[in-house]
């Protein structure tokens, strides 16, 4: 990575930048990097001199990034991550696959899939280091596009110019209520019944919210939204506390229904489905370690469906 003045940017300088930015203190960064404080200061100053800009404002509250520093920080993190990945992929033993693979899981499916996936990879491919991130689909797609994920579960997405998409699962969405409401899996409830109650909603801009809004329009029903959140955990917590009902995929509430902390039923009029897909980048060579994780994640999903651990879900061959 050349500097603005033509000199090379040192990896140690990038590590110093990232560490100081994260902890806000040269002293603390030096401790984490196992260096003396003047050495970290020299690395930061050399980087600033090479680039011809100030990267930090030195305040009484600590080191604060300038606009230029914020811009460089994002790229420095990515460069260091790619270097770490390259080192991990250099195979010390013939036939042993090594590498770092970053996986995105939908928040609603993480409880079902994260531990089995990690266990299977650790057992069969100990040279692969997994990094598992969870979020709503919109965030995961952005991270995948930005190169921060190697693969991710997403929903209701077709192929894009930057992503290959493979359909995996179709699942129903459920009305979710406090346990006292007595909803039952065998008795689907009409969307209009949800609208009779205050509703805890996913935040605007997320795929699940778009599905709910579309269903409300189809049912010609207005929802009384009392709060919006970007956290499925908060959605369920607020419902348990009596703030209203919500709508979630069955996989996200199976354990809560089983332990009696929530009650739930599939929706009807309209019946609501979401399609879960596996997204991978179109560009660049996919590392062997990522190929292994792609296959193992798909295998874990097939297993969950076969064993009945994914409520009201079915395999999706992409034809519907």
C-alpha positions as CSV (number, residue, x, y, z in Angstrom):
1,X,0.0,0.0,0.0
2,X,1.9,3.1,-1.2
3,X,1.5,6.4,0.6
4,X,0.6,9.8,-1.0
5,X,4.3,10.6,-1.0
6,X,5.3,7.4,-2.7
7,X,6.7,5.6,0.3
8,X,5.4,2.2,1.5
9,X,2.9,2.0,4.4
10,X,4.2,-0.5,7.0
11,X,1.9,-3.2,8.3
12,X,3.0,-2.2,11.8
13,X,1.8,1.3,11.2
14,X,-1.6,0.0,10.1
15,X,-1.8,-2.2,13.2
16,X,-0.9,0.9,15.3
17,X,-3.6,2.9,13.6
18,X,-6.3,0.3,14.1
19,X,-5.4,-0.4,17.7
20,X,-5.2,3.3,18.8
21,X,-8.5,3.9,17.0
22,X,-10.2,1.1,18.8
23,X,-8.9,1.9,22.4
24,X,-8.6,5.7,22.0
25,X,-5.2,5.7,23.8
26,X,-1.6,5.4,22.7
27,X,-0.7,4.0,26.1
28,X,-3.3,1.3,26.1
29,X,-2.5,0.5,22.4
30,X,1.1,0.1,23.3
31,X,0.2,-2.4,26.0
32,X,-1.9,-4.4,23.6
33,X,0.8,-4.4,20.9
34,X,3.5,-5.2,23.4
35,X,5.5,-2.1,22.5
36,X,6.7,1.0,24.4
37,X,4.5,4.0,24.0
38,X,7.1,6.1,22.0
39,X,7.2,3.4,19.4
40,X,3.5,3.5,18.8
41,X,3.6,7.3,18.6
42,X,6.4,7.1,16.1
43,X,4.4,4.7,13.9
44,X,1.4,7.0,13.9
45,X,3.4,10.1,13.1
46,X,5.3,8.3,10.4
47,X,2.0,7.2,8.8
48,X,0.7,10.8,9.0
49,X,3.9,12.2,7.4
50,X,3.8,9.6,4.6
51,X,0.2,10.3,3.8
52,X,0.5,14.1,4.4
53,X,-2.6,14.3,6.6
54,X,-3.5,14.2,10.3
55,X,-5.1,10.9,11.2
56,X,-5.9,11.7,14.9
57,X,-6.9,14.7,17.0
58,X,-5.1,14.5,20.3
59,X,-7.7,15.6,22.9
60,X,-8.0,15.4,26.7
61,X,-10.4,12.6,26.3
62,X,-7.9,10.6,24.1
63,X,-7.1,10.0,20.5
64,X,-9.9,10.8,18.1
65,X,-9.9,10.0,14.4
66,X,-10.1,12.8,11.9
67,X,-12.2,12.4,8.7
68,X,-9.1,11.1,6.9
69,X,-8.4,8.7,9.8
70,X,-11.9,7.3,9.6
71,X,-11.4,6.7,5.8
72,X,-8.1,5.0,6.3
73,X,-9.2,2.9,9.3
74,X,-11.8,1.0,7.2
75,X,-9.3,0.1,4.5
76,X,-6.5,-0.7,7.1
77,X,-8.8,-3.2,8.8
78,X,-9.6,-4.8,5.5
79,X,-6.0,-5.0,4.4
80,X,-4.9,-6.5,7.8
81,X,-7.8,-9.0,7.6
82,X,-6.8,-10.1,4.0
83,X,-3.2,-10.5,5.1
84,X,-4.3,-12.7,8.1
85,X,-6.5,-14.7,5.8
86,X,-3.7,-15.3,3.3
87,X,-1.4,-16.5,6.1
88,X,-4.1,-18.9,7.3
89,X,-4.6,-20.3,3.8
90,X,-0.9,-21.2,3.4
91,X,-1.2,-24.9,4.1
92,X,1.5,-26.3,6.5
93,X,0.4,-29.9,5.9
94,X,-0.5,-31.3,2.5
95,X,-4.2,-32.2,2.3
96,X,-5.2,-30.2,5.3
97,X,-7.5,-27.2,4.5
98,X,-6.7,-24.1,6.5
99,X,-8.1,-20.6,6.5
100,X,-10.4,-18.1,8.0
101,X,-14.0,-18.1,6.9
102,X,-16.5,-15.4,8.0
103,X,-20.1,-16.6,7.9
104,X,-23.2,-14.4,8.2
105,X,-26.3,-16.0,9.9
106,X,-29.7,-14.5,10.1
107,X,-30.5,-13.5,13.7
108,X,-33.6,-15.7,13.7
109,X,-31.7,-18.8,12.6
110,X,-28.5,-18.4,14.6
111,X,-29.7,-20.4,17.7
112,X,-30.5,-23.3,15.4
113,X,-27.4,-23.3,13.2
114,X,-24.4,-21.6,14.8
115,X,-23.4,-24.3,17.3
116,X,-23.9,-27.3,15.0
117,X,-21.9,-25.5,12.3
118,X,-19.1,-24.6,14.6
119,X,-19.0,-28.1,16.1
120,X,-18.9,-29.8,12.7
121,X,-16.1,-27.6,11.3
122,X,-14.1,-28.0,14.5
123,X,-14.5,-31.8,14.3
124,X,-13.8,-32.4,10.6
125,X,-11.7,-29.4,9.6
126,X,-9.7,-28.1,12.7
127,X,-7.5,-26.0,10.4
128,X,-10.5,-23.7,9.5
129,X,-11.1,-20.8,11.8
130,X,-14.8,-19.7,11.7
131,X,-16.0,-16.2,12.4
132,X,-19.8,-16.0,12.8
133,X,-21.7,-12.7,12.5
134,X,-25.4,-12.4,13.0
135,X,-27.7,-9.6,11.9
136,X,-30.8,-8.9,9.8
137,X,-30.7,-9.7,6.1
138,X,-30.1,-6.1,5.0
139,X,-27.0,-5.8,7.1
140,X,-25.7,-9.1,6.1
141,X,-26.1,-8.4,2.4
142,X,-24.2,-5.1,2.8
143,X,-21.3,-6.9,4.6
144,X,-21.3,-9.5,1.8
145,X,-21.1,-6.8,-0.9
146,X,-18.4,-5.0,1.0
147,X,-16.2,-8.2,1.3
148,X,-16.6,-8.5,5.0
149,X,-18.3,-11.9,4.7
150,X,-17.4,-15.0,2.6
151,X,-20.9,-16.4,2.7
152,X,-24.2,-15.5,4.3
153,X,-27.8,-16.6,4.8
154,X,-30.1,-13.9,3.4
155,X,-33.8,-13.9,2.6
156,X,-36.1,-13.1,-0.3
157,X,-33.2,-12.3,-2.6
158,X,-32.5,-13.3,-6.2
159,X,-29.1,-13.2,-7.9
160,X,-27.5,-9.7,-8.0
161,X,-24.6,-8.3,-10.1
162,X,-22.3,-9.0,-7.1
163,X,-23.8,-12.1,-5.5
164,X,-24.7,-15.7,-6.4
165,X,-27.8,-16.9,-4.6
166,X,-28.9,-20.4,-3.9
167,X,-32.4,-21.0,-2.4
168,X,-32.4,-23.3,0.6
169,X,-35.6,-23.0,2.8
170,X,-39.1,-21.7,2.6
171,X,-40.7,-21.0,6.0
172,X,-43.9,-19.5,7.3
173,X,-44.1,-16.4,9.5
174,X,-45.9,-16.7,12.8
175,X,-48.0,-14.4,15.0
176,X,-46.2,-14.2,18.3
177,X,-48.0,-13.2,21.5
178,X,-47.6,-13.5,25.3
179,X,-48.1,-17.0,26.7
180,X,-51.4,-15.9,28.2
181,X,-52.8,-15.3,24.7
182,X,-52.8,-19.1,24.2
183,X,-51.9,-19.2,20.5
184,X,-51.3,-22.7,19.2
185,X,-49.3,-24.0,16.3
186,X,-52.3,-26.1,15.1
187,X,-54.6,-23.1,14.9
188,X,-53.4,-20.5,12.4
189,X,-54.6,-17.0,13.1
190,X,-55.7,-14.4,10.5
191,X,-53.5,-11.3,10.0
192,X,-56.5,-9.2,11.1
193,X,-56.3,-10.8,14.6
194,X,-52.7,-9.5,15.0
195,X,-54.0,-6.0,14.0
196,X,-56.4,-6.0,17.0
197,X,-53.4,-5.7,19.3
198,X,-50.5,-3.3,19.6
199,X,-47.6,-4.5,17.5
200,X,-43.8,-4.7,18.1
201,X,-42.2,-4.3,14.7
202,X,-38.9,-4.8,13.1
203,X,-37.3,-1.5,12.1
204,X,-38.0,-0.1,8.6
205,X,-35.6,-1.0,5.9
206,X,-35.3,-4.7,6.9
207,X,-36.6,-7.6,4.8
208,X,-38.9,-8.9,7.5
209,X,-40.5,-5.5,7.9
210,X,-41.1,-5.3,4.1
211,X,-42.9,-8.7,4.2
212,X,-45.1,-7.6,7.1
213,X,-46.0,-4.3,5.4
214,X,-46.9,-6.1,2.2
215,X,-49.1,-8.5,4.2
216,X,-50.9,-5.6,5.9
217,X,-51.6,-4.0,2.5
218,X,-52.9,-7.3,1.1
219,X,-55.2,-7.7,4.2
220,X,-56.2,-4.0,3.9
221,X,-55.4,-3.7,7.6
222,X,-53.5,-1.0,9.5
223,X,-51.2,-2.0,12.3
224,X,-51.0,-0.2,15.6
225,X,-47.2,-0.1,15.9
226,X,-46.0,0.8,19.4
227,X,-42.3,0.3,19.0
228,X,-39.8,-0.7,16.3
229,X,-36.5,-2.5,16.9
230,X,-33.6,-4.0,14.9
231,X,-33.2,-6.8,17.4
232,X,-35.3,-10.0,17.4
233,X,-34.3,-10.6,21.0
234,X,-35.8,-7.2,21.9
235,X,-39.0,-8.0,19.9
236,X,-39.5,-11.2,21.9
237,X,-38.6,-9.5,25.2
238,X,-41.2,-6.7,24.7
239,X,-43.9,-9.3,23.7
240,X,-43.2,-11.3,26.8
241,X,-43.5,-8.1,28.9
242,X,-47.0,-7.5,27.5
243,X,-46.2,-4.5,25.1
244,X,-48.0,-6.2,22.2
245,X,-47.8,-9.0,19.6
246,X,-45.2,-9.4,16.9
247,X,-44.5,-11.4,13.7
248,X,-41.5,-13.6,13.4
249,X,-40.3,-16.7,11.5
250,X,-41.0,-20.0,13.3
251,X,-37.3,-20.8,13.7
252,X,-36.9,-17.7,15.8
253,X,-39.5,-18.6,18.4
254,X,-39.4,-22.4,18.5
255,X,-37.5,-22.6,21.8
256,X,-39.6,-19.8,23.4
257,X,-42.8,-21.6,22.6
258,X,-41.4,-24.9,23.8
259,X,-40.5,-23.4,27.2
260,X,-43.9,-21.6,27.5
261,X,-42.5,-18.1,27.6
262,X,-44.4,-17.1,24.4
263,X,-47.3,-18.5,22.4
264,X,-47.4,-18.5,18.6
265,X,-49.4,-19.6,15.6
266,X,-48.8,-19.5,11.8
267,X,-50.4,-16.6,10.0
268,X,-53.2,-16.9,7.5
269,X,-55.2,-14.5,5.3
270,X,-52.6,-14.0,4.0
271,X,-50.3,-16.9,4.7
272,X,-46.8,-15.4,4.9
273,X,-43.7,-17.1,3.6
274,X,-40.1,-16.1,3.5
275,X,-37.4,-17.7,1.4
276,X,-33.9,-18.2,2.9
277,X,-31.0,-18.3,0.5
278,X,-27.3,-18.7,0.7
279,X,-25.4,-15.8,-0.8
280,X,-21.8,-15.8,-2.0
281,X,-19.7,-13.2,-3.9
282,X,-19.5,-13.5,-7.7
283,X,-16.1,-12.0,-7.8
284,X,-12.7,-13.4,-6.8
285,X,-11.6,-17.0,-6.2
286,X,-13.4,-18.7,-3.4
287,X,-11.0,-20.3,-1.0
288,X,-11.2,-24.1,-0.3
289,X,-12.0,-23.4,3.3
290,X,-15.0,-21.3,2.2
291,X,-16.2,-24.1,-0.1
292,X,-16.2,-26.5,2.8
293,X,-18.2,-24.1,5.1
294,X,-20.7,-23.5,2.3
295,X,-21.4,-27.2,2.0
296,X,-21.5,-27.8,5.7
297,X,-23.9,-25.0,6.3
298,X,-26.3,-26.4,3.7
299,X,-25.9,-29.8,5.3
300,X,-26.8,-28.5,8.7
301,X,-29.9,-26.8,7.3
302,X,-31.0,-30.1,5.6
303,X,-30.5,-31.9,8.8
304,X,-32.6,-29.4,10.8
305,X,-35.4,-29.7,8.3
306,X,-35.2,-33.5,8.3
307,X,-35.3,-33.7,12.1
308,X,-38.2,-31.3,12.4
309,X,-36.2,-28.7,14.2
310,X,-37.3,-25.9,11.9
311,X,-41.0,-25.2,12.4
312,X,-43.3,-24.9,9.4
313,X,-40.4,-24.9,6.9
314,X,-39.7,-26.9,3.8
315,X,-36.7,-27.2,1.4
316,X,-36.7,-24.6,-1.4
317,X,-35.6,-25.8,-4.8
318,X,-36.0,-22.3,-6.3
319,X,-39.0,-23.2,-8.3
320,X,-41.6,-21.4,-6.1
